Amino acid sequence: MPYVARNEVHAARIISGVGALFALIEGVYILMLVLNADQSNKFFVFIKGLAEPLALFFPGLFHTGSVDFDIILDYGLAAIFWLIVSGFVARVVAR
């Protein structure tokens, strides 16, 4: 049985890592938008192509009057969502 438990721990780490990667992508996209990165740049287009689908239903959720703050709230909540969900799933798998 210890072998199975070790595999579960490895699976939990992978799940947590994927959630952290998703949150990192959202964080990089937030920085690029707030700092006015060149939107025609290939790296920006690549990150945008990853970040927007990962944001799920969060973009447009809040309208505070500040575009930058809306971006931080919307995509920041998506990043936090991925950290929480992946952490929860990892704990379930590790049991």
N, CA, C and O of each residue as an XYZ file, in Angstrom:
380
protein
N       0.779     -1.218      0.000
C       0.000      0.000      0.000
C       0.821      1.284      0.000
O       0.334      2.287     -0.523
N       2.029      1.324      0.549
C       2.771      2.592      0.542
C       3.012      3.115     -0.869
O       3.063      4.327     -1.076
N       3.162      2.217     -1.846
C       3.383      2.642     -3.223
C       2.187      3.421     -3.747
O       2.349      4.430     -4.433
N       0.987      2.955     -3.425
C      -0.228      3.646     -3.858
C      -0.306      5.017     -3.200
O      -0.653      6.000     -3.855
N       0.009      5.092     -1.923
C      -0.047      6.367     -1.229
C       0.947      7.357     -1.828
O       0.653      8.545     -1.952
N       2.122      6.861     -2.196
C       3.122      7.742     -2.794
C       2.637      8.264     -4.148
O       2.864      9.427     -4.481
N       1.975      7.415     -4.922
C       1.424      7.869     -6.204
C       0.351      8.924     -6.003
O       0.248      9.866     -6.790
N      -0.443      8.775     -4.961
C      -1.484      9.765     -4.677
C      -0.866     11.112     -4.318
O      -1.368     12.162     -4.718
N       0.230     11.073     -3.559
C       0.916     12.310     -3.191
C       1.499     12.975     -4.431
O       1.417     14.194     -4.577
N       2.086     12.185     -5.322
C       2.628     12.750     -6.565
C       1.511     13.352     -7.416
O       1.675     14.427     -7.993
N       0.384     12.661     -7.491
C      -0.749     13.192     -8.261
C      -1.237     14.500     -7.647
O      -1.573     15.438     -8.369
N      -1.278     14.565     -6.319
C      -1.716     15.790     -5.649
C      -0.757     16.941     -5.947
O      -1.188     18.075     -6.159
N       0.528     16.651     -5.963
C       1.508     17.692     -6.279
C       1.362     18.184     -7.708
O       1.487     19.379     -7.973
N       1.102     17.280     -8.614
C       0.919     17.673    -10.018
C      -0.323     18.551    -10.156
O      -0.300     19.564    -10.855
N      -1.403     18.156     -9.486
C      -2.638     18.938     -9.544
C      -2.412     20.332     -8.970
O      -2.856     21.322     -9.550
N      -1.726     20.412     -7.839
C      -1.420     21.718     -7.242
C      -0.538     22.551     -8.164
O      -0.716     23.763     -8.278
N       0.409     21.894     -8.816
C       1.295     22.593     -9.751
C       0.550     23.153    -10.947
O       0.832     24.263    -11.397
N      -0.394     22.393    -11.457
C      -1.193     22.868    -12.591
C      -2.027     24.076    -12.171
O      -2.138     25.046    -12.921
N      -2.612     24.021    -10.978
C      -3.382     25.165    -10.473
C      -2.504     26.397    -10.302
O      -2.918     27.513    -10.615
N      -1.287     26.186     -9.803
C      -0.356     27.304     -9.639
C       0.052     27.869    -10.999
O       0.185     29.083    -11.149
N       0.249     27.001    -11.985
C       0.593     27.450    -13.330
C      -0.539     28.286    -13.924
O      -0.292     29.329    -14.529
N      -1.772     27.831    -13.751
C      -2.921     28.597    -14.242
C      -2.978     29.968    -13.575
O      -3.227     30.972    -14.242
N      -2.749     30.015    -12.262
C      -2.753     31.283    -11.536
C      -1.615     32.179    -12.012
O      -1.788     33.392    -12.125
N      -0.465     31.598    -12.287
C       0.673     32.373    -12.791
C       0.360     32.983    -14.149
O       0.692     34.140    -14.403
N      -0.271     32.220    -15.011
C      -0.662     32.735    -16.333
C      -1.595     33.931    -16.166
O      -1.443     34.948    -16.844
N      -2.561     33.801    -15.260
C      -3.486     34.920    -15.003
C      -2.725     36.130    -14.464
O      -2.998     37.263    -14.860
N      -1.775     35.895    -13.565
C      -0.988     36.988    -13.001
C      -0.151     37.701    -14.040
O      -0.071     38.930    -14.035
N       0.473     36.952    -14.927
C       1.275     37.557    -15.999
C       0.378     38.374    -16.920
O       0.754     39.465    -17.349
N      -0.794     37.855    -17.219
C      -1.730     38.580    -18.088
C      -2.197     39.877    -17.425
O      -2.322     40.906    -18.089
N      -2.455     39.827    -16.123
C      -2.832     41.042    -15.395
C      -1.732     42.085    -15.533
O      -1.999     43.236    -15.879
N      -0.496     41.679    -15.261
C       0.622     42.621    -15.346
C       0.767     43.204    -16.743
O       1.005     44.401    -16.907
N       0.624     42.353    -17.743
C       0.774     42.822    -19.114
C      -0.318     43.834    -19.481
O      -0.047     44.816    -20.172
N      -1.530     43.599    -19.028
C      -2.619     44.529    -19.320
C      -2.470     45.840    -18.550
O      -2.624     46.920    -19.119
N      -2.175     45.741    -17.269
C      -2.085     46.938    -16.425
C      -0.884     47.800    -16.818
O      -0.945     49.028    -16.752
N       0.197     47.153    -17.224
C       1.400     47.891    -17.610
C       1.427     48.249    -19.097
O       2.453     48.695    -19.611
N       0.302     48.054    -19.784
C       0.136     48.424    -21.197
C       1.170     47.784    -22.117
O       1.860     48.478    -22.863
N       1.270     46.477    -22.062
C       2.166     45.755    -22.960
C       1.671     45.885    -24.401
O       0.486     46.109    -24.647
N       2.590     45.743    -25.335
C       2.259     45.813    -26.756
C       1.382     44.613    -27.121
O       1.841     43.471    -27.091
N       0.133     44.876    -27.460
C      -0.818     43.799    -27.709
C      -0.612     43.096    -29.038
O      -1.274     42.095    -29.312
N       0.294     43.597    -29.871
C       0.601     42.904    -31.118
C       1.800     41.971    -30.954
O       2.149     41.233    -31.876
N       2.426     42.005    -29.783
C       3.567     41.144    -29.509
C       3.111     39.685    -29.443
O       2.046     39.391    -28.900
N       3.911     38.774    -29.993
C       3.528     37.359    -30.040
C       3.412     36.747    -28.648
O       2.543     35.907    -28.417
N       4.277     37.157    -27.717
C       4.182     36.633    -26.355
C       2.878     37.076    -25.703
O       2.216     36.286    -25.030
N       2.508     38.345    -25.903
C       1.242     38.839    -25.366
C       0.078     38.040    -25.943
O      -0.821     37.637    -25.205
N       0.085     37.810    -27.238
C      -0.993     37.058    -27.895
C      -1.052     35.638    -27.339
O      -2.138     35.097    -27.130
N       0.108     35.036    -27.100
C       0.172     33.684    -26.550
C      -0.431     33.645    -25.140
O      -1.277     32.800    -24.847
N       0.006     34.553    -24.280
C      -0.500     34.591    -22.910
C      -1.995     34.902    -22.900
O      -2.749     34.312    -22.126
N      -2.423     35.823    -23.753
C      -3.844     36.153    -23.846
C      -4.659     34.921    -24.247
O      -5.734     34.675    -23.702
N      -4.138     34.155    -25.201
C      -4.822     32.949    -25.653
C      -4.962     31.902    -24.557
O      -5.899     31.104    -24.577
N      -4.040     31.899    -23.601
C      -4.135     30.992    -22.461
C      -4.999     31.578    -21.343
O      -5.822     30.877    -20.756
N      -4.807     32.860    -21.055
C      -5.429     33.480    -19.888
C      -6.930     33.679    -20.037
O      -7.677     33.466    -19.082
N      -7.378     34.077    -21.196
C      -8.807     34.376    -21.340
C      -9.700     33.155    -21.135
O     -10.703     33.264    -20.429
N      -9.385     31.995    -21.719
C     -10.230     30.827    -21.421
C     -10.124     30.373    -19.960
O     -11.097     29.881    -19.388
N      -8.943     30.539    -19.361
C      -8.765     30.139    -17.964
C      -9.515     31.062    -17.003
O      -9.784     30.680    -15.864
N      -9.851     32.256    -17.446
C     -10.564     33.209    -16.592
C     -12.024     32.830    -16.410
O     -12.713     33.387    -15.556
N     -12.498     31.882    -17.213
C     -13.858     31.365    -17.125
C     -14.889     32.485    -17.195
O     -14.938     33.213    -18.186
N     -15.697     32.633    -16.179
C     -16.795     33.607    -16.163
C     -16.433     34.892    -15.422
O     -17.290     35.761    -15.260
N     -15.188     35.037    -14.967
C     -14.812     36.189    -14.140
C     -14.689     37.511    -14.902
O     -15.079     38.538    -14.347
N     -14.172     37.554    -16.135
C     -14.075     38.852    -16.828
C     -15.450     39.496    -17.005
O     -16.409     38.855    -17.434
N     -15.513     40.761    -16.666
C     -16.773     41.495    -16.774
C     -17.652     41.363    -15.549
O     -18.765     41.888    -15.530
N     -17.181     40.679    -14.535
C     -17.979     40.456    -13.331
C     -18.136     41.737    -12.516
O     -19.189     41.984    -11.928
N     -17.085     42.542    -12.489
C     -17.115     43.784    -11.717
C     -16.907     44.988    -12.626
O     -16.161     44.920    -13.603
N     -17.568     46.082    -12.296
C     -17.395     47.350    -12.996
C     -17.229     48.433    -11.927
O     -18.208     48.966    -11.405
N     -15.971     48.745    -11.614
C     -15.687     49.694    -10.541
C     -15.484     51.111    -11.050
O     -15.454     52.051    -10.256
N     -15.345     51.279    -12.344
C     -15.063     52.590    -12.909
C     -13.598     52.755    -13.282
O     -13.243     53.681    -14.011
N     -12.749     51.866    -12.788
C     -11.330     51.875    -13.124
C     -11.021     50.610    -13.923
O     -11.183     49.495    -13.427
N     -10.580     50.796    -15.148
C     -10.308     49.654    -16.017
C      -9.228     48.763    -15.415
O      -9.355     47.539    -15.421
N      -8.169     49.373    -14.895
C      -7.085     48.584    -14.315
C      -7.555     47.786    -13.105
O      -7.200     46.618    -12.954
N      -8.345     48.406    -12.249
C      -8.848     47.698    -11.070
C      -9.811     46.588    -11.468
O      -9.827     45.530    -10.838
N     -10.614     46.813    -12.503
C     -11.502     45.758    -13.010
C     -10.690     44.564    -13.493
O     -11.051     43.420    -13.217
N      -9.605     44.815    -14.205
C      -8.738     43.750    -14.703
C      -8.138     42.972    -13.537
O      -8.124     41.741    -13.538
N      -7.643     43.704    -12.546
C      -7.033     43.049    -11.384
C      -8.067     42.199    -10.643
O      -7.775     41.069    -10.251
N      -9.267     42.736    -10.452
C     -10.317     41.972     -9.771
C     -10.734     40.749    -10.573
O     -10.768     39.639    -10.043
N     -11.049     40.943    -11.833
C     -11.579     39.853    -12.649
C     -10.569     38.716    -12.826
O     -10.883     37.561    -12.537
N      -9.381     39.028    -13.290
C      -8.393     37.990    -13.542
C      -7.710     37.531    -12.254
O      -7.244     36.395    -12.166
N      -7.653     38.415    -11.255
C      -7.120     38.015     -9.955
C      -8.026     37.004     -9.271
O      -7.547     36.048     -8.662
N      -9.330     37.212     -9.369
C     -10.267     36.233     -8.811
C     -10.170     34.896     -9.539
O     -10.310     33.840     -8.922
N      -9.931     34.938    -10.838
C      -9.749     33.690    -11.584
C      -8.503     32.960    -11.091
O      -8.519     31.738    -10.945
N      -7.431     33.692    -10.835
C      -6.205     33.082    -10.325
C      -6.442     32.454     -8.956
O      -6.004     31.333     -8.696
N      -7.136     33.181     -8.083
C      -7.438     32.649     -6.751
C      -8.348     31.427     -6.861
O      -8.186     30.457     -6.119
N      -9.294     31.476     -7.777
C     -10.183     30.337     -8.013
C      -9.380     29.092     -8.356
O      -9.622     28.024     -7.793
N      -8.422     29.217     -9.277
C      -7.627     28.053     -9.675
C      -6.781     27.526     -8.530
O      -6.601     26.315     -8.403
N      -6.257     28.416     -7.691
C      -5.475     27.965     -6.539
C      -6.349     27.206     -5.543
O      -5.941     26.172     -5.015
N      -7.535     27.715     -5.294
C      -8.431     27.062     -4.336
C      -8.930     25.726     -4.874
O      -8.902     24.723     -4.162
N      -9.383     25.705     -6.115
C      -9.927     24.475     -6.689
C      -8.845     23.402     -6.794
O      -9.081     22.249     -6.433
N      -7.670     23.769     -7.283
C      -6.611     22.765     -7.412
C      -6.145     22.276     -6.040
O      -5.815     21.101     -5.886
N      -6.114     23.163     -5.047
C      -5.756     22.752     -3.699
C      -6.778     21.776     -3.117
O      -6.416     20.791     -2.474
N      -8.043     22.060     -3.350
C      -9.112     21.172     -2.869
C      -9.033     19.802     -3.547
O      -9.094     18.767     -2.883
N      -8.896     19.808     -4.871
C      -8.807     18.535     -5.601
C      -7.559     17.758     -5.179
O      -7.613     16.536     -5.041
N      -6.457     18.441     -4.978
C      -5.225     17.780     -4.545
C      -5.401     17.125     -3.181
O      -4.903     16.022     -2.957
N      -6.102     17.789     -2.269
C      -6.340     17.190     -0.949
C      -7.233     15.955     -1.053
O      -7.015     14.968     -0.351
N      -8.224     16.011     -1.918
C      -9.108     14.864     -2.097
C      -8.325     13.692     -2.677
O      -8.505     12.554     -2.245
N      -7.477     13.955     -3.632
C      -6.682     12.889     -4.276
C      -5.675     12.304     -3.304
O      -5.417     11.101     -3.342
N      -5.104     13.118     -2.439
C      -4.056     12.658     -1.521
C      -4.600     11.807     -0.383
O      -3.817     11.182      0.332
N      -5.886     11.763     -0.195
C      -6.445     10.949      0.910
C      -6.478      9.521      0.603
O      -6.918      8.722      1.430
